Amino acid sequence: MADALVRGAGARRGLTVATVALAALLGAAGTGLAVPPPPPNPSDSAIDSAKGDANAKAGEVGRLTNQLAQAEQKLSALQDEVELKQEQAMKALVDLQTAQDEATQAQNDAKSARQEADAAAGAIEKARADAKKFAAASFEQGSTIGSVSAYLTSDSPKDLLARAQLLNAIGGSRLNAMERLQQAQTDKANKDSAARKALELAQQKQDAATRAKGTADAAQSAAVAAQQAQAAQNSQLEANKNSVEQQLYAAQAKVNGLQGQRQRYQDWLAQKQREDEERARQAALRAAAASNDDDNDNGGGSRGRPSPAAGSSIEAVIARALSKVGMPYAWGGGNGSGPTRGIRDGGVADRYGDYRKIGFDCSGLMIYAFAGVQGLPHFSGYQYTAGRRVPLSQMRRGDMLFWGGSGGIHHVALYLGNGQMVEAPQSGSYVRVTSVRYGGIMPYATRLIG
């Protein structure tokens, strides 16, 4: 800055004035630039110990994540089992209803058969009574059984023959009617017996269907209980995982804190070195001023910091992303204009109903945040190579962070500084601000601005 003032003064007033001004400035600077006392410098062993603790916690998170994934698979299999048992219970219910209907029909048939048999028996008893009355009358008045009076009372041979034929016809008709009624009774009795057997068989089917329904209901209840138990276990695993993640974040924060202290100490050393160099340079300038030498000095910069224009763009990007905190996660959702309806994935996202939600997925949130700066594809893997990649040790506010492995990139978030980031995590969650997760993070951040 002193050199800039010297150059400005020389341009306006000439060499002599510049020499006086420089001498005055150097005289004022001769007191030296004050360097603050050194900040704490944590030892390498303290940093290594904190890193080891963070790595252990990251390993525990990974182990719990694997356990949770296995538990989720088991829960899904149990859900399938519940659905199978539900269908089996439905089949048993249908079979039971059919058996009940068959039993009801068999009961009605048996009742009708009994009624017909009872009616036939009554008709036969009446026929028997009529036969007895006819026999008695024939015995008293003469009949086809050989009574002489029936013939002696005839007026002529012709009358005698007519009376005999009449008596024979009446007697034969009665006997034939009795035979038919007896046959009808036998038929009805057979029908009644068949109806009873059908009723017994229908009752057996109904009993078997009832037992099958009970077995199916019990199996369904057992499957539901197993699913609920697994769901409770999943919840506990999730809680354990969240707890260890919080411990991991705390351990990572400790590492970041110690590394920050180390960085501040190194910055202090660098500042002190620059001060020493500045003193040496000022001494040289004083010597040059004494000999009317108006050598120029190089200007300072803001290495590692974005320009004011770039900083403004970064803050606009971050403001856009933070404005959507609380929006639902929707797989496939989000574009440059804002949240959109999610799409089907045939798996996890569908189970959470993402295709019915309006929101963002991780890469969709980045598309919206950077819409005023640069268009991005809706895939985190392509976004990773969309800008300049910088080591994580040099990441700064407004950079994109990525997670993945040998299988490729699977997540992206926007770094906010101070170990914080904004992201759309996964199905069932919401856009949120959270601590940076270092487990599985890619070694480079992607910078689109500055």
C-alpha positions as CSV (number, residue, x, y, z in Angstrom):
1,M,0.0,0.0,0.0
2,A,3.0,2.3,0.8
3,D,4.3,1.7,-2.7
4,A,1.0,2.6,-4.2
5,L,1.0,5.9,-2.3
6,V,4.5,6.7,-3.5
7,R,3.6,6.0,-7.1
8,G,0.5,8.2,-6.9
9,A,2.4,11.1,-5.3
10,G,5.2,10.8,-7.9
11,A,2.6,11.0,-10.7
12,R,1.2,14.2,-9.2
13,R,4.1,16.1,-7.8
14,G,7.3,14.7,-9.4
15,L,10.4,13.0,-8.2
16,T,11.4,15.5,-5.4
17,V,7.9,15.5,-3.8
18,A,7.9,11.6,-4.1
19,T,11.2,11.4,-2.3
20,V,9.9,13.6,0.6
21,A,6.7,11.7,0.9
22,L,8.5,8.3,0.8
23,A,10.9,9.4,3.4
24,A,8.0,10.7,5.6
25,L,6.2,7.4,5.1
26,L,9.2,5.3,5.9
27,G,9.9,7.4,9.0
28,A,6.3,6.7,10.2
29,A,6.7,3.0,9.3
30,G,10.1,2.8,11.0
31,T,8.3,2.0,14.3
32,G,7.4,-1.5,12.7
33,L,4.2,-3.2,12.0
34,A,2.7,-4.8,15.1
35,V,2.4,-8.6,14.9
36,P,-0.1,-10.1,17.4
37,P,1.2,-12.7,19.9
38,P,1.3,-16.2,18.5
39,P,-2.0,-18.3,18.8
40,P,-1.9,-21.8,20.3
41,N,-0.1,-24.3,18.1
42,P,-1.5,-27.8,18.8
43,S,1.0,-30.6,18.7
44,D,1.0,-33.2,15.9
45,S,0.1,-35.9,18.4
46,A,-3.0,-34.0,19.5
47,I,-4.1,-33.5,15.9
48,D,-3.3,-37.2,15.1
49,S,-5.2,-38.3,18.1
50,A,-8.3,-36.3,17.2
51,K,-8.1,-37.6,13.6
52,G,-7.9,-41.2,14.9
53,D,-11.0,-40.6,17.1
54,A,-12.8,-39.1,14.1
55,N,-11.8,-42.0,11.9
56,A,-13.0,-44.5,14.5
57,K,-16.3,-42.7,14.7
58,A,-16.5,-42.7,10.9
59,G,-15.8,-46.4,10.9
60,E,-18.6,-47.0,13.5
61,V,-21.0,-44.9,11.4
62,G,-20.1,-47.1,8.4
63,R,-20.6,-50.2,10.4
64,L,-24.0,-49.0,11.7
65,T,-24.9,-47.9,8.2
66,N,-24.3,-51.4,6.9
67,Q,-26.3,-52.9,9.7
68,L,-29.1,-50.5,9.0
69,A,-29.0,-51.4,5.3
70,Q,-29.2,-55.1,6.1
71,A,-32.0,-54.4,8.6
72,E,-33.9,-52.5,5.9
73,Q,-33.5,-55.5,3.5
74,K,-34.8,-57.8,6.2
75,L,-37.7,-55.4,6.9
76,S,-38.6,-55.3,3.2
77,A,-38.6,-59.2,3.1
78,L,-40.8,-59.3,6.2
79,Q,-43.2,-56.8,4.5
80,D,-43.4,-59.2,1.6
81,E,-44.1,-62.0,4.0
82,V,-46.9,-60.0,5.6
83,E,-48.4,-59.3,2.2
84,L,-48.2,-63.1,1.4
85,K,-49.9,-64.0,4.7
86,Q,-52.5,-61.3,4.0
87,E,-53.4,-63.0,0.7
88,Q,-53.4,-66.4,2.3
89,A,-55.8,-65.1,5.0
90,M,-58.0,-63.6,2.3
91,K,-58.1,-67.0,0.5
92,A,-59.1,-68.7,3.7
93,L,-61.8,-66.2,4.2
94,V,-63.2,-66.8,0.7
95,D,-63.0,-70.6,1.2
96,L,-64.8,-70.2,4.5
97,Q,-67.6,-68.1,3.0
98,T,-68.0,-70.7,0.2
99,A,-68.2,-73.6,2.8
100,Q,-70.7,-71.7,4.8
101,D,-72.8,-71.1,1.7
102,E,-72.6,-74.8,0.8
103,A,-73.6,-75.8,4.4
104,T,-76.6,-73.4,4.3
105,Q,-77.7,-74.9,1.0
106,A,-77.3,-78.4,2.4
107,Q,-79.4,-77.5,5.4
108,N,-82.2,-76.1,3.2
109,D,-82.1,-79.3,1.0
110,A,-82.3,-81.6,4.0
111,K,-85.2,-79.6,5.4
112,S,-87.0,-79.8,2.1
113,A,-86.4,-83.6,1.9
114,R,-87.7,-84.1,5.4
115,Q,-90.8,-82.1,4.6
116,E,-91.5,-84.1,1.5
117,A,-90.9,-87.4,3.4
118,D,-93.2,-86.2,6.2
119,A,-95.9,-85.4,3.6
120,A,-95.6,-88.7,1.9
121,A,-95.8,-90.5,5.2
122,G,-99.0,-88.7,6.0
123,A,-100.5,-89.6,2.7
124,I,-99.7,-93.2,3.2
125,E,-101.2,-93.2,6.7
126,K,-104.4,-91.7,5.2
127,A,-104.4,-94.4,2.5
128,R,-104.0,-97.1,5.1
129,A,-107.0,-95.7,7.0
130,D,-109.1,-95.5,3.9
131,A,-108.1,-99.1,3.1
132,K,-109.1,-100.2,6.5
133,K,-112.5,-98.5,6.2
134,F,-113.0,-100.0,2.8
135,A,-112.2,-103.4,4.1
136,A,-114.6,-103.1,6.9
137,A,-117.4,-101.9,4.7
138,S,-116.7,-104.6,2.2
139,F,-116.9,-107.2,5.0
140,E,-120.2,-105.8,6.2
141,Q,-121.8,-105.3,2.7
142,G,-120.1,-107.7,0.4
143,S,-116.9,-107.1,-1.6
144,T,-114.4,-108.7,-3.9
145,I,-113.0,-110.9,-1.1
146,G,-115.9,-113.4,-1.6
147,S,-118.9,-112.1,0.4
148,V,-122.0,-114.0,-0.9
149,S,-124.4,-111.1,0.0
150,A,-122.8,-109.0,-2.7
151,Y,-124.0,-111.4,-5.3
152,L,-127.3,-112.6,-3.7
153,T,-128.7,-109.1,-3.7
154,S,-128.2,-108.8,-7.4
155,D,-131.5,-108.7,-9.5
156,S,-130.1,-110.4,-12.6
157,P,-126.9,-112.1,-13.9
158,K,-126.0,-108.9,-15.7
159,D,-126.3,-106.8,-12.5
160,L,-124.2,-109.4,-10.6
161,L,-121.4,-109.2,-13.2
162,A,-121.3,-105.4,-13.1
163,R,-121.2,-105.4,-9.3
164,A,-118.3,-107.8,-9.2
165,Q,-116.3,-105.7,-11.7
166,L,-117.0,-102.5,-9.8
167,L,-115.8,-104.0,-6.5
168,N,-112.6,-105.4,-8.1
169,A,-111.8,-102.0,-9.7
170,I,-112.3,-100.1,-6.4
171,G,-110.2,-102.6,-4.4
172,G,-107.4,-102.6,-7.1
173,S,-107.2,-98.8,-7.2
174,R,-106.8,-98.6,-3.5
175,L,-104.1,-101.2,-3.4
176,N,-102.2,-99.5,-6.3
177,A,-102.4,-96.1,-4.6
178,M,-100.9,-97.6,-1.5
179,E,-98.1,-99.1,-3.4
180,R,-97.3,-95.8,-5.1
181,L,-97.4,-93.9,-1.8
182,Q,-95.1,-96.5,-0.2
183,Q,-92.7,-96.1,-3.2
184,A,-92.9,-92.3,-2.8
185,Q,-92.1,-92.6,0.9
186,T,-89.1,-94.8,0.1
187,D,-87.8,-92.2,-2.5
188,K,-88.3,-89.4,-0.1
189,A,-86.5,-91.3,2.6
190,N,-83.6,-91.8,0.3
191,K,-83.5,-88.1,-0.6
192,D,-83.6,-87.3,3.1
193,S,-80.6,-89.6,3.7
194,A,-78.7,-88.1,0.8
195,A,-79.5,-84.6,2.1
196,R,-78.2,-85.5,5.6
197,K,-75.0,-86.9,4.1
198,A,-74.5,-83.7,2.0
199,L,-75.2,-81.6,5.2
200,E,-72.5,-83.6,7.1
201,L,-70.0,-83.2,4.3
202,A,-70.8,-79.4,4.1
203,Q,-70.3,-79.1,7.8
204,Q,-67.0,-80.9,7.6
205,K,-65.9,-78.5,4.9
206,Q,-67.0,-75.6,7.0
207,D,-65.1,-76.8,10.0
208,A,-62.0,-77.3,7.9
209,A,-62.3,-73.9,6.4
210,T,-62.7,-72.4,9.9
211,R,-59.6,-74.1,11.0
212,A,-57.7,-72.9,7.9
213,K,-58.9,-69.3,8.5
214,G,-57.7,-69.5,12.1
215,T,-54.3,-70.8,10.9
216,A,-54.0,-68.1,8.3
217,D,-54.9,-65.4,10.8
218,A,-52.4,-66.6,13.2
219,A,-49.7,-66.7,10.5
220,Q,-50.6,-63.2,9.5
221,S,-50.4,-62.0,13.1
222,A,-47.0,-63.6,13.5
223,A,-45.7,-62.0,10.3
224,V,-47.0,-58.6,11.4
225,A,-45.4,-59.0,14.8
226,A,-42.1,-59.9,13.2
227,Q,-42.3,-56.9,10.9
228,Q,-43.1,-54.6,13.9
229,A,-40.2,-56.0,15.9
230,Q,-37.9,-55.5,12.9
231,A,-39.2,-52.0,12.5
232,A,-38.5,-51.3,16.1
233,Q,-34.9,-52.7,15.7
234,N,-34.5,-50.5,12.6
235,S,-35.6,-47.5,14.7
236,Q,-33.0,-48.3,17.4
237,L,-30.3,-48.8,14.8
238,E,-31.2,-45.5,13.2
239,A,-31.1,-43.8,16.6
240,N,-27.7,-45.4,17.4
241,K,-26.4,-44.3,14.0
242,N,-27.6,-40.8,14.5
243,S,-25.9,-40.7,17.9
244,V,-22.6,-41.9,16.6
245,E,-22.9,-39.5,13.7
246,Q,-23.3,-36.7,16.2
247,Q,-20.2,-38.0,18.0
248,L,-18.4,-38.1,14.6
249,Y,-19.4,-34.5,13.9
250,A,-18.1,-33.5,17.3
251,A,-14.8,-35.4,16.6
252,Q,-14.5,-33.8,13.2
253,A,-15.2,-30.4,14.7
254,K,-12.4,-31.0,17.2
255,V,-10.1,-32.0,14.3
256,N,-11.2,-28.9,12.4
257,G,-10.7,-26.8,15.5
258,L,-7.1,-28.1,16.0
259,Q,-6.3,-27.8,12.4
260,G,-7.8,-24.3,12.5
261,Q,-5.5,-23.5,15.4
262,R,-2.6,-24.9,13.4
263,Q,-3.6,-22.9,10.4
264,R,-3.9,-19.7,12.4
265,Y,-0.5,-20.3,13.9
266,Q,0.9,-20.9,10.4
267,D,-0.8,-17.8,9.2
268,W,0.8,-15.9,12.1
269,L,4.2,-17.3,11.1
270,A,3.6,-16.2,7.6
271,Q,2.5,-12.8,8.7
272,K,5.6,-12.5,10.9
273,Q,7.7,-13.5,7.9
274,R,6.0,-10.9,5.8
275,E,6.6,-8.3,8.5
276,D,10.3,-9.2,8.6
277,E,10.4,-9.0,4.8
278,E,8.5,-5.7,4.9
279,R,11.0,-4.2,7.4
280,A,13.9,-5.3,5.2
281,R,12.1,-3.8,2.2
282,Q,11.4,-0.6,4.0
283,A,15.1,-0.4,4.9
284,A,16.0,-0.8,1.3
285,L,13.4,1.9,0.3
286,R,14.9,4.3,2.8
287,A,18.2,3.8,1.2
288,A,16.7,4.3,-2.2
289,A,15.0,7.4,-1.0
290,A,18.2,8.8,0.2
291,S,19.7,8.3,-3.2
292,N,16.6,9.8,-4.9
293,D,15.7,6.3,-6.2
294,D,12.0,6.0,-6.9
295,D,12.0,2.2,-7.4
296,N,8.5,0.8,-7.2
297,D,7.4,-2.0,-5.1
298,N,5.0,-4.8,-6.0
299,G,1.5,-4.6,-4.8
300,G,-0.3,-6.9,-2.4
301,G,-3.1,-9.2,-3.3
302,S,-5.9,-11.2,-1.8
303,R,-4.7,-14.7,-2.6
304,G,-7.2,-17.3,-1.8
305,R,-10.1,-14.8,-1.5
306,P,-12.7,-14.2,-4.2
307,S,-13.0,-10.8,-5.8
308,P,-15.8,-8.5,-4.6
309,A,-17.9,-9.4,-7.7
310,A,-17.3,-13.1,-7.2
311,G,-18.2,-12.8,-3.5
312,S,-21.5,-11.2,-4.4
313,S,-22.3,-14.1,-6.7
314,I,-21.4,-16.6,-4.1
315,E,-23.6,-15.0,-1.6
316,A,-26.5,-15.0,-4.1
317,V,-26.0,-18.7,-4.8
318,I,-26.0,-19.5,-1.1
319,A,-29.1,-17.3,-0.4
320,R,-31.0,-19.2,-3.1
321,A,-30.1,-22.6,-1.6
322,L,-30.9,-21.5,2.0
323,S,-34.2,-20.1,0.9
324,K,-35.4,-23.7,0.2
325,V,-34.4,-25.1,3.6
326,G,-37.4,-27.2,4.8
327,M,-38.6,-28.2,1.3
328,P,-39.2,-32.0,0.9
329,Y,-36.7,-34.2,-0.7
330,A,-38.1,-35.5,-4.0
331,W,-36.0,-37.8,-6.2
332,G,-35.6,-36.2,-9.6
333,G,-37.1,-32.9,-8.4
334,G,-35.8,-29.3,-8.9
335,N,-34.7,-27.1,-11.8
336,G,-33.4,-23.6,-12.3
337,S,-36.9,-22.1,-11.5
338,G,-37.4,-24.0,-8.2
339,P,-38.9,-27.2,-6.8
340,T,-40.7,-29.7,-9.1
341,R,-42.5,-32.9,-8.7
342,G,-40.3,-35.9,-8.1
343,I,-40.2,-39.0,-10.4
344,R,-40.5,-42.7,-9.9
345,D,-37.3,-44.8,-9.4
346,G,-38.9,-48.2,-9.0
347,G,-37.5,-48.6,-5.5
348,V,-36.8,-46.5,-2.4
349,A,-38.0,-43.2,-3.7
350,D,-41.3,-44.8,-4.8
351,R,-41.8,-46.3,-1.3
352,Y,-41.5,-42.8,0.1
353,G,-43.9,-41.4,-2.5
354,D,-41.3,-39.0,-4.0
355,Y,-43.2,-39.0,-7.2
356,R,-46.1,-37.3,-5.4
357,K,-44.0,-34.6,-3.7
358,I,-42.8,-31.2,-4.8
359,G,-39.2,-30.6,-3.8
360,F,-35.6,-31.1,-4.7
361,D,-33.0,-33.9,-4.8
362,C,-29.4,-33.2,-4.1
363,S,-28.3,-32.2,-7.7
364,G,-31.7,-30.5,-8.3
365,L,-30.9,-28.1,-5.4
366,M,-27.5,-27.3,-6.9
367,I,-29.2,-26.6,-10.3
368,Y,-31.5,-24.1,-8.6
369,A,-28.8,-22.5,-6.4
370,F,-26.4,-21.8,-9.4
371,A,-29.1,-21.0,-11.9
372,G,-28.1,-17.4,-12.2
373,V,-24.4,-18.3,-12.6
374,Q,-24.1,-21.5,-14.6
375,G,-26.5,-24.2,-16.0
376,L,-25.8,-27.6,-14.4
377,P,-26.9,-31.1,-15.5
378,H,-29.3,-33.1,-13.2
379,F,-26.6,-35.6,-12.2
380,S,-24.1,-35.2,-9.3
381,G,-21.4,-37.1,-11.2
382,Y,-21.5,-34.5,-14.1
383,Q,-21.7,-31.6,-11.6
384,Y,-18.4,-32.9,-10.0
385,T,-16.6,-32.0,-13.2
386,A,-18.6,-28.9,-14.1
387,G,-16.0,-26.5,-12.6
388,R,-12.5,-26.1,-11.2
389,R,-11.7,-28.8,-8.6
390,V,-9.8,-27.7,-5.5
391,P,-8.4,-29.8,-2.6
392,L,-10.7,-30.0,0.4
393,S,-8.0,-28.2,2.4
394,Q,-8.7,-25.2,0.2
395,M,-12.5,-25.4,0.0
396,R,-14.3,-22.2,0.7
397,R,-17.8,-20.8,1.0
398,G,-19.8,-21.5,-2.2
399,D,-18.0,-24.6,-3.3
400,M,-19.8,-27.9,-4.1
401,L,-18.8,-31.0,-2.0
402,F,-19.3,-34.5,-3.3
403,W,-19.6,-38.0,-1.9
404,G,-18.9,-41.3,-3.7
405,G,-16.4,-44.0,-4.3
406,S,-15.3,-46.5,-6.9
407,G,-18.9,-46.8,-8.1
408,G,-19.2,-43.1,-8.8
409,I,-20.6,-39.9,-7.3
410,H,-23.9,-40.3,-5.4
411,H,-24.4,-37.0,-3.4
412,V,-23.6,-33.3,-3.6
413,A,-24.0,-30.4,-1.1
414,L,-23.1,-26.7,-1.0
415,Y,-20.4,-25.6,1.4
416,L,-21.3,-22.7,3.7
417,G,-18.0,-22.3,5.5
418,N,-17.2,-23.0,9.2
419,G,-17.8,-26.7,8.7
420,Q,-21.4,-26.3,7.6
421,M,-23.2,-27.2,4.4
422,V,-26.8,-27.1,2.9
423,E,-28.1,-30.3,1.2
424,A,-31.1,-32.3,0.1
425,P,-30.2,-35.5,1.9
426,Q,-32.4,-38.5,0.9
427,S,-36.0,-39.7,0.5
428,G,-38.1,-39.0,3.5
429,S,-36.1,-36.0,4.6
430,Y,-36.0,-32.2,3.9
431,V,-33.5,-29.6,2.6
432,R,-31.4,-28.8,5.7
433,V,-28.2,-27.1,7.0
434,T,-25.9,-29.6,8.7
435,S,-22.2,-30.2,9.5
436,V,-20.0,-31.5,6.7
437,R,-19.7,-35.3,6.8
438,Y,-16.2,-36.5,5.9
439,G,-17.0,-40.2,5.7
440,G,-17.0,-41.1,2.0
441,I,-16.4,-37.4,0.9
442,M,-14.5,-36.9,-2.4
443,P,-11.0,-35.4,-2.1
444,Y,-11.9,-32.3,-4.2
445,A,-14.5,-29.6,-4.0
446,T,-15.8,-28.1,-7.2
447,R,-15.6,-24.3,-7.6
448,L,-17.8,-22.6,-10.1
449,I,-17.2,-19.0,-9.0
450,G,-13.9,-17.3,-8.5
